[in-house]
Amino acid sequence: MTSDLAGRTIVVTGANTGIGLVTARTLAQRGARVIMANRSEDKTRPILDELRAAGAQADFVALDLGDLASTRAAAARVRELTDEVHVLCNNAGLAGQRGLTKDGFELTFGVNHVGPFLFTQLLEPLLRAAAPSRIVNVASAAHYSATGIDWDAVRHKTRSTTGVPEYNVSKLANVLHAAELARRLAGTGVTSYALHPGVVASDVWRKVPWPVRPLIKLFMKSVEDGAKTSIYCAGAPEIAGDSGRYYTKCREKTPSKLAQDPALAAELWRRSAEWVA
């Protein structure tokens, strides 16, 4: 076990399963204090016990990204636990589901973008206080398939039967969010990153119907492999001076043309800020 992250506080959302769990466990093993922001304390408890038994520092914060009130309460709880956040890993997300969030956003867009946008905004003072610090958005190569953002559609119930087009848009939003964060936080010591973890056999696919789900998982990466780029973006010293970039397989990659559009990123930011105000 190394201790290269000793003294650093890292918040990981969706950290009780899949790549979020592997990310949180690995960073804790490297000496970081890990705050696991998850929906279920019961499901998180065994992980907390495991990490604490190994001598790691770990805490739980209740967070439901589909509920903006829960997101605000979670950020307030983080502020009670610490004055500084060195890394915020926006890992939690969902795919293949349909519906609306409690606050009236298309379900996937609300959970994958609107909730994380608010959570990031609320923790920004702690990230600034800890600078140099990082914001890591777990996006997806699915963003390449997004053809734009329909501002009306993201405020209505999922329109597609699969939820895939909506997922693609939410992942485009993750990449745009990281790019706009880089522009707005330039000079503060807070850097941002977006990444594609690979197509991972994680619980994000839990709502994909049987028998398709077990079949597609045969062609997916393990969660251990999937977490590697998240861990890289959270702690690799060689990218400390970079910001707003997109990574896959622990290497920088050019995102889609839409993801590089500063006007679209600024408009997404403007609307997101209004939505969560």
N, C-alpha and C positions, 0 to 999 in steps of 0.2 A: 504493500500500500504506500502510495506517495502522499506528500502533504503540500503539494505546490499551490493548492487553493486554500490553505489555512488562513483564517481571518476574513474570508470572503463569505458574504451572505447571498444565496441564490434562491430565487423563487421559481418554481416549476409548476405550471398548471397541468392538470390531467396527469398527475405523477403517481397514481396508484395502479396503473396498468400500461402495457405496451411500451412504446419508446420513451414515454414520459417517466415510467418507473425505472427503466434502465438508465436514463439520463440522470435522474435524481440519485439513484444508488451509486452510480459511478462518480458523480461530483462529490457526494458525501464521503466516499472512500478516499477521495483525493484531498480531504480535509475541509471542504466547505461546510458551512452551516446551510442546510437545505430546508426551505419552507415549502411544503407540499400543499398546493392549493387545489383541492378536489371537491367533488360533490358529496362524497360519502366518507364520513369519519370511520364507520365500521370497516369499510374496505381498505382504508388507509392504515388502520391500527396495526395490523401484522407487519406492515412495512416499517412503520415507526419503531415498533418493538425490535425488529431485526437490526435496523440501523443503530439504534441506541445501544443495543447489546454489544455491538461491534465498536462502540466508543464514538460513534458519529453524533453530530448535533442535528436534530431533525424536529420539525414542528408541523402541525396540521392547521390549515385554514380552510374553512368551508367556503366553497365558491361554485356557483351555478352561473355560467356565462350566458345562459339564456334568460337571465333575470337581472336587470340592471340594478335593482335594489340589493340583491345578493352580491353583485360585483362591487358595489360601493361598500357594503359591510365587510367584504373580504379585504379590500384595500385598507379600510380602517383598522382591521385586525392586524394586518401586516405592519402598519405604522405603530401599533401598540407593542409589537414584538421586536422591532428594530428601527434604528434611525437611518440605516443605510442599506441599499440593495445594490450589490455589485453586478448581478446578472438577473434579468427577468427573461425567462424562457416561456414564451407564449406557445405552449405545446398542445393544449387541449383542443379538441375539435370533434366533428362528427361528419359522416358521409352517408348517403343513401337513405336519408330520412326526409319526411315531408311534414309540413305544418307551419305554425307560427310560434314565435317566442311570446312570452308573457307580455312583452312591450310592443308587440305588433310588427315584428320583422320576420321576413321569410326565415324559416327555422335554421337552415344551414348558414346563411349569411349572418344571421344574428349571433349565433354561437361562435362561428369561426372568425368573424370580423368585428361586429359592433361591441360585443362584450370585451374582447381583448383590447380594442381601441380604448374603451373607457378605463379598463384596468391599468393599462399602460399610462394613460394620462394621470391617473390618481397616484401612481407610484413614481412618476417622473421626478418629484422633488427628492425622493430617497435615492434615485439613480444619480441625480446631479450631485447629491451630497457625497456619494461614494466614488465619484469619478477618479480614475478612468473606470467606466462601467459599460455594460452591454445590454442591448435588447435583442432577443433572438426570436424571430417569427418562424414557426414551422409551417411552411407553405407546401407547395407540391408542383410537380411538373404539369399537373392538370391545368395550371394557370395558362399554359400555352394554348389550350383549347377554348378559352373564354374569348368571345367576340366583342365584348364590351360590358358595361354595367348599365342595366335597365333600372333607372332610379325608381320607377313605379313598381316594377316587379319585386324589388327587395323589400317593399312594404306590404306585400300581399302573400298569402299562403302559397306554398310551393306549387308551381304550375306544371312541371314535368312529372311524368309517372315514375321516373327513376331517381330524381333528385341530383343526377349527375351534372346537368348544365348549371344548376345552382351551386353545386360544390366547386365547379371550375371558376365561377365568378368569385366565390368567397376566397379561393386561393390566389386569384389575381389581386384581390383586395389586400391580402397579406403581404404580397410583394410590393405593391404600391405604398402600403403603410410604412414598410421598412425604408423605402426610398425617401418618402416625405419626412420621416423622422430624421434621417441623415441630414437633410437640408435644414430642418428647423433646429436641430441640436448641434449644428456645426460649431465648433469652438468651445463646447461645454465639457468635452471629455467623455460624453455619452455617445457610443457608436451603436449602429443597428445592422442587423443581418437578416436575410430571409434564406430559406433553404428548402431543398427537396430531399426528404429522407430516403427516398426509394419507395417502391410499392411494397408496403410492409404488412405482414400478417398480424395485424393488431386489432384491438377491439373497436377501432373506428369503423370497421366493416360489419359490426355485429347485427345491424338491421338488414343487411343484404339477405334475401330469402334463401332458404334451403331449396334445392341442393346446390345452388350456384356458389354460396359462400365457401364451403370446403373445397370446391374445385378451384376457385380463383386463388385460394390461399396456397395451393400447391406450387404456384408460380411466383410467390412473393418472397421477399427477404425475411430473415429472422428479425425480431425486434432488436436484438443485440447489434446486428449490422445496421439496422435502420437508425439507431440512436447515434451512430458514430459522427455524423455531420452536425447534429445538435451539440454534441459534446465539443466538437472541434470549434464551432462558432462561439460557444460559451467561454472557451479558455485558451485557444491557440494564440500564443504571443505574436506569431508572425502576421496576424491580421488585425492587430490592435489599432493600427493607424487607418484601417479601411472602414468604410461605413456606407450603408445603403446598398450593399451588393448582394448578389444571389449565389448560393453555393449548392453543389451536389457532389457526392463522393469526396467530400473534404477538399473540393477545389472550386474556385470561382467559375461561374458559367454565365453567359449572356441570357438574361430573361427575355420574355416575349416583347415584341415591339410595343404593345399596349402597356406592359409593365414598365417601360422606359419613358412613358409619356408624362412629363411633369405637370401638364395642365390637368390631366385626368387624376393624377395623384393629389393635386391641390384641391380639386373639386370633391374628391372622395373625403379628404380631410375636412373640408368646410361642412359638408353635409353630415359627416359623422359627429363632428363637434356640436352641431345643432341638434342632432338626434339624442345625444346623451346629456345635453345641457339641463 
